[in-house]
Amino acid sequence: MWRTRAAAACVICRSLAKSNYGIKRKSPLQNLHLVSRSIHHPYYPSSKFQRPPLRISIQQFSSLNRLPFRKTKLLNVKYGYQSYRNFWLARLASRLLRIRYIILGSAVGGGYTAKKTYDQWKDMMPDLDDYKWIVPDFIWELDEHIDFEKIIKALPDADDLAKLLPDFDKIGESFASLKGFFSPGTPGETAFRATDQGYDNDKQYKKVSDKEKIDQLQEELLRTQLKYQRMLERLEKENKELRKLVLQRDDKGIHQRKLKKSLIDMYSEVLDILSDYDASYNTQDHLPRVVVVGDQSAGKTSVLEMIAQARIFPRGSGEMMTRSPVKVTLSEGPHHVALFKDSSREFDLTKEEDLAALRNEIEIRMRNSVKEGCTVSTETISLSVKGPGLQRMVLVDLPGVISTVTSGMAPDTKETIFSISKAYMQNPNAIILCIQDGSVDAERSIVTDLVSQMDPQGKRTIFVLTKVDLAEKNVASPSRIQQIIEGKLFPMKALGYFAVVTGKGNSSESIESIKEYEEEFFQNSKLLKTSMLKAHQVTTKNLSLAVSDCFWKMVRESVEQQADAFKATRFNLETEWKNNYPRLRELDRNELFEKAKNEILDEVISLTQVTPKHWEEILQKTLWERVSTHVIENIYLPAAQTMNSGTFNTTVDIKLKQWTDKQLPNKAVEVAWETLQEEFSRFMTEPKGKEHDDIFDKLKQAVKEESIKRHKWNERAEDSLRVIQHNALEDRSISDKQQWDAAIHFMEETLQSRLKDTESVIEDMVGPDWKKRWMYWIGRTKEQNIRNETKNELEKLIKCNEEHAAYLANDEVTTVRKNLEARGITVDPCLIKDTWHQIYRRYFLKTALNHCNLCRRGFYYYQRHFVDSELECNDIVLFWRIQRMLAITANTLRQQLTNTEVRRLEKNVKEVLEDFAEDSEKKVKLLTGKRVQLAEDLKKVREIQEKLEAFIEALHQEK
C-alpha cells in the first residue's frame, strides 16, 4: 500500500514538473509541495523516509488554513493532477510553518547557548571583592563630591553629536562619483562621454577632470578629519577638566592615603642622581632620555615649549641663549607649574609674571654655570614641568650646533658643543630629536651629519622640520619639502618624520595662538591636500604623542638591563671597600663632613675647659714680651737719666699715661686674640691617638683660618680695659715685703735679659774675644777691628766718668776720633755714636742690676718714703706697677675670653661649617682621597640601583 502511494506521488511530481500553467518556475524540484519532498523520492537524494500522517499534521497546525479540517486523498488524483488552488494553499502553509519552527528553535537554542556561555564566563571571572582596597577611597565617594547628573546634562545630546558627525550622504555621493569614474557606463560625472544603454543613448554628461575630482575627495576627507579632530579635542578638554577636578579634590585631602610618586618623577630622580654621579655621561649611563639637538636658531627651544605648553625658556634674536644642557621632566598634574630640583619655589605657568621670573632664573643659572673664559657649560640644569594633559617624558635641550665661532665666544665653543652633543647622543638608548629649520637650505644643516654619525641606521632618531609655513612660501618646489620629510634629501635615517609650525616668529605669542595658527596653516596647506604630508606627521601634538610613545617603549626595553649593570657595579665597589678598608664604615663625603663637624665643635668646647691660671700665665707672659721693649726703651731708660726721684716719677707718670691712652689696650687685645688662636689651633691640630683621622686635617685647617678671619674682638673691650689699666698703673702702694721682692725679681729678670741681648749685639759688632779666636780658630774682620778699637776708647771714657750722660757730646766724639786716627784708624763719627749706644746701654744695665741688689733691703725705707735715707728705689716701684698692671690685664682678658670671645668663636665656627656644608665644591676640595671617592661611588650606585628597582616594580604594576 505504501509503495503504491509513493509511486503515485512520483507521478504527481513528474506531471507537475512537465506541466506548464503559464507560470515561470526557476527550479521545479524546489517548488514542489512540502509533503511531496518529504516522501522518499529517488530523484531527490536529500529526502528522508517519513510517514504519511505528516501531511495531516501540517494541515492541522497551519495558521493560514481557516476552513474546517478535511482530509484530502492525494491518491485519488488522476495522473497526479490536483486543483491549482488547493495545492498552492498547502505549499504556502507548509513553508510558513517551517519558518516558524526555525525561528522558534533558533530562539530557544540561542537563549540556552547564551545562558550557558554567560555562566561559563561568570565562573571564570575571579572574585574581586577582596581587592577593593586597591581602588582609592575617593573613587567610591565620587558620587558624593561630584554631581554626575549635572555633568551628564552638560554633555552634548544626541542631536549635537549628530551635527558633529560627517555628512555620510555627501561621502556616499563622492564614493559613487569615484565608482562612476572607475566603472565605465555607470551613471555620474565621468572624465569621458558616457551613454545609457537602456534609454539615454543621446544624453551628454558634464566633463570633469580627474585632478578636480581627487581634490574634492581630499578636501572632503580633510574636512571630515578636522571635524573628528575638533570633537576629539573637545572631549580631551572635558576629560582634562574632570581630571584636574579630581586631582584638586585629592590635594584637599579627600582620602588620607599617601599617593605614590608618578613613574616619570621616579625616573627623573634616577637621572638626577646619575647627573651628580657621572657628569660626563660615560658608558655606565645608558638610560633613555630624549635628546633635543639642532642647529642654532633652528627652533629647538620652541618645539620644547610647545610640548611643555608654556614659554619657559629665555629668548634672543640670533643670540645663543641655551648655554648649558637643560633637563625638562614633563608629567601630568592638576596645576600647570614648574620648579627646579634644588628649589621649593613653584612657578605658576598660567601667570605672565611667573613665566618671566622662570625665564630669568633659567638664564641666571645658565650664566652662573659657565666658567670664566668659556661660552657654554656641561653642567645640567634640572627643571620639572607639571600640568594637565602633558605627555610624560624626560627631554634634554642642548646648546645649538654652530658652524663658526663669532666674536665674544670662546675659541673652543664649537668643539665643546660638539662634544656635549656627542656625549648625550652616544647613549645607545637615547632618543634623538633632530630639529631642522625648514626655512633655510637643507645643505646648510650641520646637525644632520652629526646625527647620522651617532645613529646611522636611524633606529632611535625622530626628524622634525620646523618653520614649515616659511618653507612653503619660500621653496619653489613643494616636492623638495616632501623629500626632506621623507628623508630622501639627507643621508640620515629616522624612525619618523614630522613637520611643525612653532609660531610666526613673535616672542610674545601665546601657546594657544600658536596652536590655532598651526592648525589653520595645515588645514589650508597644499602639503596635506596634495598628500605630500600625512595627517599623523603634522602638528606638535602628534609629535609629542609619538615622542612619548617612543620614549616609554625604549624605557621598558632597556631599564632592566641598566639595573643589572648597576647591580654588578655595586658588587665590584663593595668588594673593593672590604679589601681596602675592612674596619671602617662606608662614610661618604657628607657623612664624613658631619663627623668632622662634631669633632671641631667638641674642640671649640674644649677651650672652655682651660684653667684660669693657664690663661692668665699665657696672657701675662705674652703681653710682657710684646710691651717690654717699649717699657725699657721709652719709659725706664729716659726716666733713669734724670737727676732726682721727683723728676723720675714725673717722667714715668707722663709716659705711662700716654702709653695707656694710645697703645696699651690695643696691644692687650691683640695679645688676647693671638692667644685664643694659638690655643684653638693647639686643640685642632694635636693628635688624638688612635682616634685621630688625618682625612680631616685639611678641613680643620680651613675651618680654623676662616673662623679666625671672621672673628672680631668686642670693640667695647678696649675702653673698659683702658680704665682698668690706668687705675692699676696709678697705684704705687706696695703692701708687703713679698710683693717688693717679687718686683725686684721681675726687674732683675728683665734687666738680665736685656743685658744678655746687649752683650750679644756688642759681640757681633767687635767680633769674638781672644778665647773664641784661639779655641775655634776664627778671626775678626776689618770693620770688627775698627769697632773693637772704638769700643776700647769709649770704655776708657766711661771709666773716667762713671756718671756720664747717655749721649756723647760733639767734642767727645772728636776726641775719640782723633785718638783713633793717631793710631792709624780712621773712624766715622756715626760709627762712634752707634758703638757708644751699646757700650753705655751695657754699662747702664749692669749699674741697674747692682742697684737692684742694694734695694733688696730697701722695703723698710720705702715704707718711710725714703726719708733720711740715701737709698732710692723708685725703679723697683715702677716695675711693681708694671707687674701689677700685667696681672690685672691678664685677669681681665681671661674673663673676656672665657665669658664672651670663646662663645663668639664657637658661633663663627658653626657659621663656617654651615657655609662649607652648603658648598659642594668646598667639601670636594677639603675632603679628598681614594677612601672618600670610593664611598661616594658606592653610595650613589646603591641609590641608583634601589631607585631603578623601585621604578621597575612600579612599571610592572602599571602594566
Summary of the structure (lengths in Angstrom):
residues: 959
radius of gyration: 55.5
end to end distance: 77.1
largest distance: 197.2
contacts: 2667
relative contact order: 0.06
helix: 64%
strand: 5%
